[in-house]
């Protein structure tokens, strides 16, 4: 799974959490990483970290809810680095409220960031892969919430279920171009998106209910990420959503 050296990898939502970790892992494996998110200061700090470790990174600020932003970011990556070989489609947010109280503003924010944005990000990357005729790898970041409900986070679950189906649609249509599209569906992993919840009584109670009484860490997805980004090792993996949750869905 080391055949990604020299490949151009685009990571969205790279300013924190899983996106930050994915960027570092790909850079360590030899990929040239384009870092996208809205928090530009964090992207520059991450790029400096990657460069200091001997890697290469390009900061490409982007608002994943704006299609013109997405297309401009993809065009810049192509112009400065060459065509995109790997996309890690990671940008996402969550909002919490009971169904009867969910606001239109929050609903739109979640669906625009978690589903509409990733659709057009993948479209922009795939258009380059098709044009350059060298195939590629798209890894969408879904969730165990793609397959089960989570209390007070209905729009998040709806959006991630959409990402899982989107993954299948992309695999079916783009497979003929040598593009493999798959999704990683993490379970409960401690990142910024969860805020301080895990330090609360409710958070501690949820952790205690998990099969191994622990949360995941971003590094727990390293191997799966590298597998799905690989050209050779992942050649027959296309259109699947892989759950990585430490058995949490069995609870």
C-alpha positions in Angstrom: 0.0 0.0 0.0 2.9 2.4 -0.7 2.2 3.2 -4.3 0.8 6.6 -3.7 4.2 8.4 -3.7 4.2 11.3 -6.1 0.4 11.2 -6.4 -1.6 14.5 -6.0 -4.0 14.1 -3.1 -6.8 16.6 -2.3 -8.1 16.6 1.2 -11.1 18.7 2.2 -11.9 19.6 5.8 -8.1 19.5 6.3 -7.9 22.1 9.1 -8.7 19.8 12.0 -9.8 16.3 13.1 -9.8 13.5 10.6 -8.9 15.8 7.7 -5.8 17.0 9.4 -4.7 13.4 10.2 -5.5 12.1 6.7 -3.3 14.9 5.2 -0.4 14.0 7.4 -0.7 10.2 6.7 -0.9 10.8 2.9 2.1 13.2 3.0 4.1 10.6 5.0 3.3 8.0 2.3 4.8 10.4 -0.3 1.7 12.1 -1.8 1.7 15.8 -2.6 -1.2 17.0 -0.6 -3.6 19.9 -1.4 -5.2 21.1 1.8 -8.6 22.7 1.7 -10.8 24.2 4.4 -12.0 27.7 5.5 -9.7 28.2 8.4 -6.6 29.3 6.4 -4.4 29.9 9.4 -4.7 26.2 10.4 -4.0 25.1 6.9 -0.8 27.0 6.8 0.2 25.5 10.2 -0.5 22.1 8.8 1.4 22.7 5.6 4.4 23.9 7.6 4.3 20.7 9.7 4.2 18.6 6.5 7.0 20.5 4.9 9.2 20.3 8.1 8.8 16.5 8.0 10.0 16.4 4.3 6.6 16.4 2.6 4.9 18.7 0.1 1.7 20.5 0.7 -0.3 23.3 -1.0 -2.8 25.4 0.9 -6.0 25.9 -1.2 -8.7 27.8 0.9 -12.2 26.7 0.0 -15.8 26.9 1.3 -17.2 23.5 0.6 -20.8 24.9 0.5 -20.1 27.1 -2.5 -19.8 25.3 -5.9 -17.8 28.2 -7.5 -15.3 28.0 -4.6 -15.0 24.2 -5.2 -14.4 24.5 -8.9 -11.8 27.3 -8.4 -9.9 25.2 -5.8 -9.8 22.2 -8.1 -8.6 24.4 -11.0 -5.8 25.8 -8.9 -4.7 22.4 -7.8 -4.5 21.3 -11.4 -2.7 24.4 -12.5 -0.1 24.3 -9.7 0.3 20.5 -9.0 -1.1 18.7 -12.0 -4.3 16.6 -12.2 -5.8 15.2 -9.0 -5.1 11.5 -8.4 -6.7 11.0 -5.0 -9.6 12.8 -3.3 -10.3 12.5 0.4 -13.8 14.0 0.6 -13.9 14.8 4.3 -15.5 18.2 5.0 -18.4 17.8 7.3 -20.3 19.4 10.3 -23.0 18.4 12.7 -25.9 20.3 14.4 -28.0 18.9 17.3 -31.7 19.5 18.0 -34.8 17.5 18.3 -36.6 16.9 15.0 -39.5 19.2 15.8 -37.1 22.0 16.7 -34.6 21.8 13.9 -34.2 25.1 12.1 -34.1 25.5 8.3 -30.8 27.3 8.6 -29.1 24.4 10.5 -30.7 21.8 8.2 -29.3 23.6 5.1 -25.9 24.1 6.7 -25.6 20.3 7.4 -26.9 19.1 4.0 -24.9 21.7 2.1 -21.6 20.9 3.9 -22.0 17.1 4.2 -23.8 16.1 1.0 -24.0 18.9 -1.7 -20.5 20.0 -1.1 -18.9 16.5 -1.3 -20.9 15.8 -4.5 -19.5 18.8 -6.3 -16.0 18.2 -4.9 -16.0 14.7 -6.2 -17.4 15.9 -9.5 -14.5 18.5 -9.9 -11.9 15.9 -9.0 -13.4 13.2 -11.3 -13.5 15.6 -14.2 -9.8 16.0 -13.9 -9.2 12.2 -13.5 -11.3 11.6 -16.6 -9.6 14.3 -18.6 -6.1 13.1 -17.8 -7.0 9.5 -18.4 -5.1 8.0 -15.6 -7.8 7.0 -13.2 -7.9 7.8 -9.6 -9.2 7.1 -6.1 -12.1 8.9 -4.3 -12.6 8.3 -0.6 -15.8 9.8 0.8 -16.0 10.1 4.5 -19.4 8.9 5.6 -20.3 7.6 9.1 -21.9 4.7 11.0 -24.8 7.2 11.0 -25.2 6.3 7.3 -26.8 3.1 8.5 -28.3 3.8 11.9 -30.0 6.7 13.7 -28.3 9.0 16.2 -30.4 10.9 18.6 -31.0 14.6 17.9 -28.8 14.5 14.8 -31.3 13.5 12.1 -30.0 15.8 9.3 -26.4 14.6 10.0 -27.6 11.0 9.6 -29.6 11.8 6.5 -26.6 13.5 4.9 -24.3 10.6 5.7 -26.8 8.1 4.3 -26.7 10.2 1.2 -22.9 10.0 1.0 -23.1 6.2 1.2 -25.5 6.1 -1.8 -23.6 8.8 -3.6 -20.5 6.6 -3.3 -22.3 3.7 -5.1 -23.6 6.0 -7.9 -20.1 7.4 -8.5 -18.5 3.9 -8.5 -21.1 2.8 -11.1 -20.6 5.7 -13.4 -16.9 6.5 -13.0 -15.5 3.0 -12.7 -15.2 2.7 -16.5 -12.7 5.6 -16.3 -10.5 3.8 -13.8 -11.8 5.7 -10.8 -12.5 3.8 -7.7 -14.9 5.4 -5.3 -15.4 4.1 -1.7 -16.5 5.4 1.6 -15.1 5.1 5.1 -17.8 5.1 7.8 -16.1 5.8 11.2 -17.8 5.1 14.5 -17.3 7.3 17.5 -13.9 9.0 17.2 -12.7 11.8 19.4 -12.3 14.9 17.3 -13.3 18.6 17.4 -16.6 17.9 15.8 -17.8 16.3 19.0 -16.8 19.4 21.1 -16.8 18.8 24.8 -19.5 16.2 24.7 -17.2 13.3 25.7 -16.3 15.1 28.9 -19.9 15.4 30.0 -21.9 12.8 32.0 -23.8 11.8 28.9 -20.6 11.4 27.0 -19.1 9.2 29.7 -22.3 7.1 29.8 -22.2 6.6 26.0 -18.5 5.5 26.1 -19.3 3.1 28.9 -21.9 1.5 26.7 -19.5 0.7 23.9 -18.2 -2.8 23.5 -14.6 -1.9 24.5 -15.5 1.2 26.6 -13.4 3.5 24.4 -13.5 6.0 21.6 -11.5 5.7 18.4 -8.6 8.0 17.6 -8.0 9.5 14.2 -4.9 7.2 13.7 -7.2 4.2 13.9 -8.3 4.9 10.3 -4.7 5.2 8.8 -4.6 1.7 7.4 -8.0 1.8 5.8 -7.3 5.2 4.3 -4.0 4.0 2.7 -5.7 0.9 1.4 -8.5 2.8 -0.4 -6.1 5.4 -1.8 -3.8 2.7 -3.2 -3.7 2.1 -6.9 -2.9 -1.6 -6.8 -4.1 -2.8 -3.4 -7.6 -1.3 -3.9 -8.0 -2.1 -7.6 -11.0 -4.4 -7.0 -12.6 -2.3 -4.2 -15.2 0.0 -5.7 -18.5 1.3 -4.5 -18.3 0.0 -1.0 -18.8 1.8 2.4 -16.5 0.3 5.0 -17.4 0.6 8.7 -14.6 1.2 11.1 -16.1 1.4 14.5 -14.5 -1.0 16.9 -17.7 -3.0 17.0 -19.8 0.0 18.1 -22.6 -0.8 15.8 -23.1 -4.1 17.6 -24.2 -2.2 20.8 
